[in-house]
Amino acid sequence: MTVAGRVAAELVQGLAGRGLTLAVAESLTGGLVTAAVVEVPGASTVLRGGVVAYATELKHELLGVDSALLAEHGPIHPQVAAMMAAGVRERCGADIGVATTGVAGPEGQDGHSAGEVYIAVVIAGRSEERGLLLSGERDAVREAATIAALNLVIEVAGLSRASTSPGVPG
């Protein structure tokens, strides 16, 4: 099992144990967070849905990210991640929303370096954002962002940690 798979299994178990549901909004991870959760048996008890809003305008149209924020800062910004998480949580009727946005690489984008990533979790009016600067090839950045997003949900939701895998960002 991959690191993402182990973290996703811990997440699903913790959410199921508390009767909580999850919705996922993704940009640079392109569905990897949702896929990691779906691979876990029992995921249907916690996962409400996911939205891959790769194009900037879809972050506004599908997830309700403020168009003025997008115009001023672009899609790679901590508040964009927070608004994506809030939007997917609301639209999917979930207890928790998580979102990823950033630059996977190999090149930078709009003045942002490859590996610049923002993740956010929204739960019951509380929002937690994290900025990361990840290294490695495109696939490694996307995988690390996926693991970081899953870990942030575990942290913000206060789910128990049976063990911490070495090298797992969070």
MDAnalysis code that builds the backbone (N, CA, C; Angstrom):
import MDAnalysis as mda
import numpy as np

u = mda.Universe.empty(510, n_residues=170, atom_resindex=np.repeat(np.arange(170), 3), trajectory=True)
u.add_TopologyAttr("name", ["N", "CA", "C"] * 170)
u.add_TopologyAttr("resid", np.arange(1, 171))
u.add_TopologyAttr("resname", ["MET", "THR", "VAL", "ALA", "GLY", "ARG", "VAL", "ALA", "ALA", "GLU", "LEU", "VAL", "GLN", "GLY", "LEU", "ALA", "GLY", "ARG", "GLY", "LEU", "THR", "LEU", "ALA", "VAL", "ALA", "GLU", "SER", "LEU", "THR", "GLY", "GLY", "LEU", "VAL", "THR", "ALA", "ALA", "VAL", "VAL", "GLU", "VAL", "PRO", "GLY", "ALA", "SER", "THR", "VAL", "LEU", "ARG", "GLY", "GLY", "VAL", "VAL", "ALA", "TYR", "ALA", "THR", "GLU", "LEU", "LYS", "HIS", "GLU", "LEU", "LEU", "GLY", "VAL", "ASP", "SER", "ALA", "LEU", "LEU", "ALA", "GLU", "HIS", "GLY", "PRO", "ILE", "HIS", "PRO", "GLN", "VAL", "ALA", "ALA", "MET", "MET", "ALA", "ALA", "GLY", "VAL", "ARG", "GLU", "ARG", "CYS", "GLY", "ALA", "ASP", "ILE", "GLY", "VAL", "ALA", "THR", "THR", "GLY", "VAL", "ALA", "GLY", "PRO", "GLU", "GLY", "GLN", "ASP", "GLY", "HIS", "SER", "ALA", "GLY", "GLU", "VAL", "TYR", "ILE", "ALA", "VAL", "VAL", "ILE", "ALA", "GLY", "ARG", "SER", "GLU", "GLU", "ARG", "GLY", "LEU", "LEU", "LEU", "SER", "GLY", "GLU", "ARG", "ASP", "ALA", "VAL", "ARG", "GLU", "ALA", "ALA", "THR", "ILE", "ALA", "ALA", "LEU", "ASN", "LEU", "VAL", "ILE", "GLU", "VAL", "ALA", "GLY", "LEU", "SER", "ARG", "ALA", "SER", "THR", "SER", "PRO", "GLY", "VAL", "PRO", "GLY"])
u.atoms.positions = np.array([
    [0.848, -1.183, 0.000],
    [0.000, 0.000, 0.000],
    [0.896, 1.249, 0.000],
    [0.508, 2.238, -0.757],
    [1.268, 3.483, -0.828],
    [1.109, 4.295, 0.456],
    [1.960, 5.302, 0.617],
    [1.827, 6.192, 1.768],
    [0.477, 6.885, 1.718],
    [0.092, 7.376, 0.539],
    [-1.214, 8.031, 0.407],
    [-2.339, 7.072, 0.780],
    [-2.201, 5.819, 0.383],
    [-3.216, 4.819, 0.707],
    [-3.332, 4.574, 2.201],
    [-2.177, 4.526, 2.878],
    [-2.199, 4.320, 4.337],
    [-2.837, 5.511, 5.049],
    [-2.480, 6.720, 4.611],
    [-3.051, 7.914, 5.243],
    [-4.547, 7.993, 4.947],
    [-4.942, 7.668, 3.710],
    [-6.356, 7.682, 3.353],
    [-7.145, 6.660, 4.175],
    [-6.562, 5.489, 4.414],
    [-7.235, 4.470, 5.224],
    [-7.442, 4.974, 6.650],
    [-6.429, 5.623, 7.198],
    [-6.557, 6.203, 8.535],
    [-7.651, 7.271, 8.561],
    [-7.681, 8.090, 7.519],
    [-8.683, 9.150, 7.412],
    [-10.094, 8.572, 7.342],
    [-10.305, 7.608, 6.461],
    [-11.635, 7.014, 6.308],
    [-12.083, 6.374, 7.615],
    [-11.195, 5.637, 8.258],
    [-11.535, 4.995, 9.536],
    [-11.906, 6.044, 10.581],
    [-11.114, 7.110, 10.663],
    [-11.382, 8.155, 11.650],
    [-12.680, 8.898, 11.382],
    [-12.930, 9.232, 10.119],
    [-14.177, 9.922, 9.783],
    [-15.384, 9.030, 10.027],
    [-15.288, 7.771, 9.617],
    [-16.398, 6.833, 9.825],
    [-16.691, 6.656, 11.306],
    [-15.641, 6.577, 12.112],
    [-15.815, 6.421, 13.550],
    [-16.518, 7.593, 14.201],
    [-16.421, 8.748, 13.598],
    [-17.072, 9.950, 14.133],
    [-18.341, 10.327, 13.378],
    [-18.667, 9.558, 12.347],
    [-19.866, 9.855, 11.573],
    [-19.753, 11.130, 10.745],
    [-18.535, 11.459, 10.292],
    [-18.303, 12.679, 9.524],
    [-18.157, 12.374, 8.039],
    [-18.526, 13.362, 7.216],
    [-18.408, 13.205, 5.772],
    [-17.416, 14.207, 5.201],
    [-16.917, 13.894, 4.007],
    [-15.859, 14.656, 3.366],
    [-16.220, 14.970, 1.923],
    [-15.841, 16.172, 1.473],
    [-15.911, 16.550, 0.060],
    [-14.558, 17.125, -0.326],
    [-14.145, 16.905, -1.572],
    [-12.807, 17.253, -2.026],
    [-12.872, 18.147, -3.260],
    [-12.111, 19.243, -3.247],
    [-11.947, 20.108, -4.416],
    [-10.470, 20.084, -4.793],
    [-10.184, 19.758, -6.043],
    [-8.789, 19.603, -6.450],
    [-8.471, 20.400, -7.706],
    [-7.256, 20.901, -7.732],
    [-6.723, 21.518, -8.928],
    [-5.460, 20.754, -9.310],
    [-4.316, 21.095, -8.751],
    [-3.066, 20.462, -9.185],
    [-3.038, 18.959, -8.957],
    [-3.756, 18.454, -7.973],
    [-3.755, 17.010, -7.713],
    [-4.671, 16.249, -8.676],
    [-5.532, 16.944, -9.385],
    [-6.295, 16.358, -10.473],
    [-7.084, 15.104, -10.152],
    [-7.543, 14.966, -8.929],
    [-8.336, 13.801, -8.540],
    [-7.600, 12.788, -7.682],
    [-6.319, 13.020, -7.421],
    [-5.550, 12.054, -6.627],
    [-6.042, 11.932, -5.187],
    [-6.466, 13.046, -4.588],
    [-6.961, 12.999, -3.207],
    [-8.235, 12.152, -3.163],
    [-9.145, 12.448, -4.060],
    [-10.399, 11.686, -4.122],
    [-10.116, 10.213, -4.407],
    [-9.220, 9.946, -5.357],
    [-8.891, 8.561, -5.704],
    [-8.288, 7.814, -4.515],
    [-7.435, 8.475, -3.743],
    [-6.836, 7.825, -2.570],
    [-7.911, 7.424, -1.569],
    [-8.891, 8.301, -1.369],
    [-9.984, 7.996, -0.436],
    [-10.846, 6.861, -0.981],
    [-11.166, 6.913, -2.272],
    [-12.046, 5.913, -2.889],
    [-11.422, 4.511, -2.865],
    [-10.102, 4.431, -2.868],
    [-9.443, 3.117, -2.830],
    [-9.647, 2.388, -1.506],
    [-10.067, 3.105, -0.483],
    [-10.231, 2.511, 0.841],
    [-11.611, 1.855, 0.939],
    [-11.670, 0.570, 1.300],
    [-12.975, -0.054, 1.511],
    [-13.760, 0.721, 2.575],
    [-15.007, 0.991, 2.305],
    [-15.839, 1.749, 3.232],
    [-15.853, 3.237, 2.952],
    [-15.146, 3.669, 1.909],
    [-15.083, 5.098, 1.579],
    [-16.463, 5.697, 1.334],
    [-17.383, 4.889, 0.868],
    [-18.730, 5.408, 0.562],
    [-19.461, 5.893, 1.805],
    [-19.022, 5.494, 2.978],
    [-19.670, 5.976, 4.202],
    [-19.236, 7.385, 4.568],
    [-18.106, 7.860, 3.988],
    [-17.601, 9.179, 4.351],
    [-17.482, 10.151, 3.183],
    [-17.222, 9.673, 1.992],
    [-16.977, 10.569, 0.860],
    [-18.285, 10.965, 0.187],
    [-18.565, 12.269, 0.191],
    [-19.770, 12.800, -0.466],
    [-19.519, 13.066, -1.948],
    [-18.326, 13.539, -2.290],
    [-18.025, 13.827, -3.686],
    [-16.748, 14.605, -3.836],
    [-16.379, 14.819, -5.090],
    [-15.181, 15.574, -5.389],
    [-15.353, 16.349, -6.679],
    [-14.652, 17.476, -6.765],
    [-14.679, 18.323, -7.949],
    [-13.237, 18.608, -8.351],
    [-12.898, 18.316, -9.613],
    [-11.612, 18.720, -10.151],
    [-11.864, 19.985, -10.953],
    [-11.469, 21.099, -10.387],
    [-11.632, 22.409, -11.026],
    [-10.249, 22.875, -11.458],
    [-9.772, 22.325, -12.551],
    [-8.413, 22.601, -13.016],
    [-8.317, 23.989, -13.633],
    [-9.315, 24.364, -14.424],
    [-9.331, 25.690, -15.045],
    [-9.726, 26.742, -14.012],
    [-9.081, 27.891, -14.075],
    [-9.313, 28.957, -13.094],
    [-10.778, 29.349, -13.008],
    [-11.437, 29.538, -14.146],
    [-12.834, 29.987, -14.111],
    [-13.759, 28.968, -13.448],
    [-13.397, 27.689, -13.490],
    [-14.232, 26.675, -12.836],
    [-14.167, 26.769, -11.317],
    [-13.076, 27.297, -10.806],
    [-12.986, 27.497, -9.356],
    [-14.070, 28.473, -8.903],
    [-14.358, 29.454, -9.734],
    [-15.446, 30.400, -9.446],
    [-16.802, 29.773, -9.758],
    [-16.955, 29.227, -10.960],
    [-18.255, 28.735, -11.426],
    [-18.772, 27.533, -10.634],
    [-17.901, 26.607, -10.313],
    [-18.335, 25.383, -9.630],
    [-18.210, 25.438, -8.113],
    [-17.232, 26.205, -7.630],
    [-16.928, 26.174, -6.201],
    [-17.186, 27.496, -5.486],
    [-17.529, 28.535, -6.243],
    [-17.863, 29.815, -5.624],
    [-16.683, 30.643, -5.165],
    [-15.479, 30.364, -5.676],
    [-14.329, 31.189, -5.322],
    [-14.579, 32.598, -5.874],
    [-14.334, 33.588, -5.047],
    [-14.574, 34.980, -5.409],
    [-13.804, 35.357, -6.673],
    [-14.519, 35.866, -7.674],
    [-13.882, 36.212, -8.945],
    [-12.886, 37.358, -8.788],
    [-13.154, 38.292, -7.866],
    [-12.212, 39.389, -7.629],
    [-10.907, 38.858, -7.034],
    [-10.993, 37.878, -6.145],
    [-9.802, 37.254, -5.575],
    [-8.988, 36.575, -6.669],
    [-9.672, 35.844, -7.535],
    [-8.983, 35.173, -8.635],
    [-8.339, 36.183, -9.579],
    [-9.038, 37.282, -9.856],
    [-8.496, 38.311, -10.752],
    [-7.267, 38.980, -10.141],
    [-7.301, 39.209, -8.842],
    [-6.192, 39.897, -8.174],
    [-4.985, 39.000, -7.931],
    [-5.233, 37.768, -7.459],
    [-4.132, 36.900, -7.037],
    [-3.929, 35.669, -7.910],
    [-4.895, 35.337, -8.754],
    [-4.816, 34.105, -9.523],
    [-5.219, 32.916, -8.669],
    [-5.150, 31.722, -9.255],
    [-5.643, 30.531, -8.556],
    [-4.686, 29.959, -7.512],
    [-3.460, 30.446, -7.461],
    [-2.454, 29.879, -6.561],
    [-2.301, 30.813, -5.373],
    [-3.175, 30.617, -4.391],
    [-3.251, 31.520, -3.247],
    [-3.951, 30.786, -2.100],
    [-3.551, 31.025, -0.845],
    [-4.170, 30.311, 0.276],
    [-5.673, 30.578, 0.411],
    [-6.116, 31.807, 0.140],
    [-7.553, 32.097, 0.243],
    [-8.355, 31.392, -0.836],
    [-7.733, 31.184, -2.001],
    [-8.407, 30.418, -3.058],
    [-8.623, 28.987, -2.570],
    [-7.599, 28.390, -1.965],
    [-7.747, 27.032, -1.429],
    [-8.851, 26.983, -0.384],
    [-8.880, 27.977, 0.503],
    [-9.911, 28.013, 1.548],
    [-11.309, 28.141, 0.950],
    [-11.455, 28.989, -0.050],
    [-12.773, 29.163, -0.677],
    [-13.180, 27.919, -1.476],
    [-12.212, 27.245, -2.079],
    [-12.503, 25.981, -2.765],
    [-13.021, 24.952, -1.770],
    [-12.346, 24.839, -0.624],
    [-12.753, 23.870, 0.403],
    [-14.141, 24.195, 0.943],
    [-14.401, 25.474, 1.190],
    [-15.724, 25.878, 1.685],
    [-16.792, 25.615, 0.636],
    [-16.475, 25.911, -0.610],
    [-17.438, 25.720, -1.689],
    [-17.801, 24.264, -1.915],
    [-16.806, 23.386, -1.913],
    [-17.104, 21.969, -2.141],
    [-17.840, 21.380, -0.940],
    [-17.494, 21.834, 0.240],
    [-18.192, 21.367, 1.455],
    [-19.673, 21.705, 1.369],
    [-19.959, 22.951, 1.009],
    [-21.346, 23.401, 0.904],
    [-22.087, 22.690, -0.224],
    [-21.491, 22.640, -1.390],
    [-22.166, 22.074, -2.557],
    [-22.406, 20.573, -2.436],
    [-21.521, 19.883, -1.737],
    [-21.674, 18.433, -1.570],
    [-22.390, 18.060, -0.275],
    [-22.685, 19.037, 0.562],
    [-23.370, 18.754, 1.815],
    [-22.541, 17.912, 2.758],
    [-21.247, 18.211, 2.846],
    [-20.332, 17.431, 3.688],
    [-20.001, 18.187, 4.969],
    [-19.533, 17.443, 5.957],
    [-19.071, 18.055, 7.204],
    [-17.730, 18.762, 7.019],
    [-16.893, 18.206, 6.146],
    [-15.537, 18.706, 5.952],
    [-15.284, 18.898, 4.468],
    [-14.636, 20.012, 4.129],
    [-14.170, 20.236, 2.769],
    [-12.666, 20.373, 2.778],
    [-12.009, 19.779, 1.783],
    [-10.562, 19.906, 1.628],
    [-10.278, 20.302, 0.189],
    [-9.251, 21.134, -0.005],
    [-8.918, 21.585, -1.349],
    [-7.415, 21.679, -1.542],
    [-7.015, 21.505, -2.819],
    [-5.625, 21.663, -3.228],
    [-5.551, 22.597, -4.427],
    [-4.558, 23.471, -4.428],
    [-4.268, 24.307, -5.586],
    [-2.777, 24.605, -5.573],
    [-2.211, 24.848, -6.733],
    [-0.786, 25.134, -6.794],
    [-0.205, 24.820, -8.152],
    [1.122, 24.686, -8.186],
    [1.850, 24.420, -9.423],
    [2.599, 23.100, -9.272],
    [2.215, 22.113, -10.057],
    [2.886, 20.816, -10.006],
    [4.202, 20.828, -10.767],
    [4.315, 21.683, -11.769],
    [5.532, 21.749, -12.566],
    [5.353, 21.043, -13.893],
    [6.365, 20.920, -14.672],
    [7.757, 21.163, -14.329],
    [8.157, 22.644, -14.308],
    [7.394, 23.490, -14.956],
    [7.701, 24.920, -14.991],
    [6.833, 25.665, -13.990],
    [7.260, 26.869, -13.627],
    [6.453, 27.730, -12.786],
    [5.261, 28.269, -13.580],
    [4.399, 28.977, -12.889],
    [3.192, 29.514, -13.526],
    [2.844, 30.853, -12.889],
    [2.655, 31.870, -13.695],
    [2.197, 33.185, -13.233],
    [2.995, 33.705, -12.032],
    [4.312, 33.557, -12.085],
    [5.159, 34.056, -11.007],
    [5.282, 33.132, -9.807],
    [4.689, 31.956, -9.889],
    [4.769, 30.975, -8.802],
    [5.707, 29.843, -9.234],
    [6.504, 29.374, -8.318],
    [7.470, 28.312, -8.591],
    [6.789, 26.957, -8.667],
    [7.373, 26.072, -9.448],
    [6.923, 24.677, -9.437],
    [7.069, 24.150, -8.019],
    [6.073, 23.477, -7.537],
    [6.090, 22.938, -6.177],
    [5.412, 23.818, -5.149],
    [4.988, 25.039, -5.543],
    [4.248, 25.912, -4.622],
    [2.803, 25.407, -4.558],
    [2.382, 25.021, -3.369],
    [1.087, 24.371, -3.178],
    [0.373, 24.982, -1.982],
    [-0.941, 25.118, -2.115],
    [-1.779, 25.535, -0.996],
    [-2.863, 24.492, -0.806],
    [-3.050, 24.096, 0.442],
    [-4.129, 23.184, 0.791],
    [-4.944, 23.845, 1.892],
    [-6.210, 23.487, 1.944],
    [-7.078, 24.048, 2.979],
    [-8.112, 23.018, 3.381],
    [-8.519, 23.119, 4.642],
    [-9.601, 22.293, 5.184],
    [-10.581, 23.223, 5.869],
    [-11.866, 23.012, 5.596],
    [-12.929, 23.775, 6.247],
    [-13.846, 22.789, 6.947],
    [-14.085, 23.049, 8.226],
    [-14.974, 22.203, 9.027],
    [-15.705, 23.106, 10.017],
    [-17.011, 23.058, 9.999],
    [-17.852, 23.788, 10.960],
    [-17.395, 25.232, 11.198],
    [-17.225, 25.981, 10.126],
    [-16.861, 27.376, 10.263],
    [-15.395, 27.644, 10.512],
    [-14.606, 26.611, 10.704],
    [-13.168, 26.756, 10.930],
    [-12.431, 26.453, 9.633],
    [-11.448, 27.278, 9.325],
    [-10.652, 27.085, 8.120],
    [-9.180, 27.052, 8.483],
    [-8.473, 26.110, 7.923],
    [-7.025, 25.988, 8.136],
    [-6.368, 25.878, 6.767],
    [-5.435, 26.794, 6.480],
    [-4.720, 26.759, 5.214],
    [-3.243, 26.478, 5.463],
    [-2.620, 25.799, 4.509],
    [-1.184, 25.539, 4.582],
    [-0.554, 25.851, 3.232],
    [0.568, 26.521, 3.281],
    [1.376, 26.728, 2.095],
    [2.578, 25.813, 2.157],
    [2.873, 25.172, 1.058],
    [3.994, 24.238, 0.990],
    [4.863, 24.572, -0.209],
    [6.138, 24.323, -0.097],
    [7.029, 24.384, -1.244],
    [7.636, 23.000, -1.370],
    [7.101, 22.240, -2.295],
    [7.486, 20.843, -2.468],
    [8.517, 20.723, -3.578],
    [9.384, 19.741, -3.463],
    [10.413, 19.539, -4.482],
    [10.182, 18.219, -5.201],
    [10.848, 18.096, -6.321],
    [10.758, 16.867, -7.085],
    [10.043, 17.069, -8.403],
    [9.928, 15.985, -9.125],
    [9.235, 15.998, -10.411],
    [7.731, 16.187, -10.189],
    [7.035, 16.457, -11.259],
    [5.593, 16.718, -11.235],
    [4.818, 15.662, -10.440],
    [5.070, 14.386, -10.722],
    [4.349, 13.311, -10.019],
    [4.630, 13.325, -8.521],
    [5.864, 13.611, -8.148],
    [6.230, 13.651, -6.725],
    [5.548, 14.811, -6.017],
    [5.458, 15.963, -6.678],
    [4.772, 17.123, -6.096],
    [3.291, 16.806, -5.903],
    [2.664, 16.221, -6.894],
    [1.235, 15.889, -6.793],
    [0.981, 14.860, -5.689],
    [1.842, 13.853, -5.581],
    [1.696, 12.829, -4.542],
    [1.892, 13.431, -3.150],
    [2.924, 14.272, -2.995],
    [3.177, 14.902, -1.698],
    [2.029, 15.836, -1.312],
    [1.466, 16.552, -2.271],
    [0.319, 17.430, -2.005],
    [-0.892, 16.613, -1.575],
    [-1.072, 15.462, -2.193],
    [-2.179, 14.566, -1.829],
    [-2.038, 14.107, -0.381],
    [-0.855, 13.650, -0.026],
    [-0.602, 13.179, 1.340],
    [-0.786, 14.322, 2.337],
    [-0.277, 15.497, 1.994],
    [-0.410, 16.659, 2.884],
    [-1.881, 17.021, 3.089],
    [-2.679, 16.955, 2.036],
    [-4.107, 17.276, 2.152],
    [-4.814, 16.274, 3.062],
    [-4.544, 14.999, 2.874],
    [-5.155, 13.968, 3.723],
    [-4.740, 14.159, 5.184],
    [-3.462, 14.430, 5.406],
    [-2.970, 14.657, 6.767],
    [-3.587, 15.898, 7.402],
    [-3.807, 16.950, 6.608],
    [-4.406, 18.159, 7.163],
    [-5.845, 17.902, 7.605],
    [-6.575, 17.095, 6.862],
    [-7.932, 16.735, 7.296],
    [-7.869, 15.995, 8.619],
    [-6.961, 15.029, 8.724],
    [-6.810, 14.266, 9.971],
    [-6.507, 15.214, 11.130],
    [-5.613, 16.156, 10.909],
    [-5.221, 17.101, 11.955],
    [-6.368, 18.022, 12.358],
    [-6.981, 18.661, 11.383],
    [-8.032, 19.648, 11.672],
    [-9.266, 18.977, 12.283],
    [-9.586, 17.777, 11.832],
    [-10.744, 17.059, 12.370],
    [-10.450, 16.423, 13.721],
    [-9.183, 16.443, 14.150],
    [-8.822, 15.876, 15.446],
    [-8.948, 14.376, 15.493],
    [-8.685, 13.723, 14.367],
    [-8.776, 12.265, 14.319],
    [-7.522, 11.664, 14.927],
    [-7.666, 10.524, 15.561],
    [-6.526, 9.900, 16.239],
    [-5.506, 9.419, 15.227],
    [-4.259, 9.487, 15.629],
    [-3.153, 9.028, 14.788],
    [-2.623, 7.733, 15.393],
    [-2.897, 6.622, 14.721],
    [-2.393, 5.350, 15.211],
    [-0.870, 5.300, 15.091],
    [-0.367, 5.809, 13.984],
    [1.086, 5.887, 13.798],
    [1.351, 6.948, 12.743],
    [2.534, 7.491, 12.789],
    [2.925, 8.477, 11.800],
    [3.992, 7.871, 10.923],
    [3.750, 7.870, 9.617],
    [4.731, 7.319, 8.687],
    [5.856, 8.313, 8.466],
    [7.102, 7.856, 8.471],
    [8.199, 8.777, 8.239],
    [8.111, 9.358, 6.843],
    [8.471, 10.609, 6.712],
    [8.490, 11.256, 5.411],
    [7.144, 11.733, 4.921],
    [6.123, 11.613, 5.728],
    [4.797, 12.055, 5.317],
    [4.636, 13.511, 5.731],
    [4.448, 14.407, 4.735],
    [4.268, 15.806, 5.101],
    [2.967, 16.005, 5.859],
    [2.910, 16.966, 6.670],
    [1.648, 17.218, 7.342],
    [1.820, 18.113, 8.478],
])
